[in-house]
Amino acid sequence: MVTSPPTNVDRTLAALADPTRRGVVDLLRKQPHRAGELAAAFDMSPPAMSRHLRVLRKSGLVEEDGLEEDARVRVYRLRPEPFAALREWLDEVEAYWEDQLGAFKAHAEKTRKGKRP
């Protein structure tokens, strides 16, 4: 078995494996939110949401900013870089399967032409 150190894509996929965190990403796609708003949206305690947000921050998917008028309030927003890296990886996987299916199609058509009377 081949093992390698976790990549950014690994951390992104691990963070997105949880449905609550995917839901947070869906909300943040629309606009930045305060941590309390996110907790309320999921009917979740602030400490529970804080744990999810910590995972999302550590994976690099979200960033937090303080408000100028109240430094205690944190606003969360998505970071584009991890999603771009994930998209790039998915494009590579998709290209592989397109090549494989293209080769299969060519083989099937060649085989079919060879069997015609």
PERAWO-V606551 format. One record per pair of residues at least 12 apart in sequence whose C-alpha atoms are under 8 Angstrom apart, sorted by sequence separation. I is the first residue (numbers start at 1). GAP is how many residues later the second one is. D is the distance in Angstrom with one decimal. If there is no record, write none. Layout:
# PERAWO-V606551
I&GAP&D  I&GAP&D
This chain:
# PERAWO-V606551
64&12&4.5  63&13&5.7  64&13&6.5  24&14&6.9  35&14&7.4  62&14&6.4  63&14&5.6  35&15&7.4  62&15&5.4  63&15&6.4  62&16&4.4  63&16&6.5  61&17&5.9  62&17&5.3  61&18&5.4  60&19&7.0  61&19&7.6  61&20&7.9  61&21&6.0  20&22&7.8  60&22&6.6  61&22&7.5  21&31&6.3  20&32&7.7  21&32&7.8  21&35&7.3  35&38&7.8  34&39&7.0  35&39&6.3  15&40&6.3  34&40&5.7  35&40&6.4  15&41&6.1  34&41&4.3  35&41&6.9  33&42&5.4  34&42&6.0  32&43&6.4  33&43&5.4  15&44&6.6  32&44&5.4  33&44&6.9  32&45&4.6  31&46&7.2  32&46&7.6  12&47&5.8  11&48&5.3  12&48&7.7  28&48&7.5  12&49&7.0  28&49&5.9  29&49&6.9  28&50&6.2  8&51&7.3  25&53&7.2  12&70&6.7  12&71&8.0  9&73&7.2  8&74&7.0  12&74&7.5  9&76&6.6  8&77&7.6  9&77&5.7  9&80&7.7
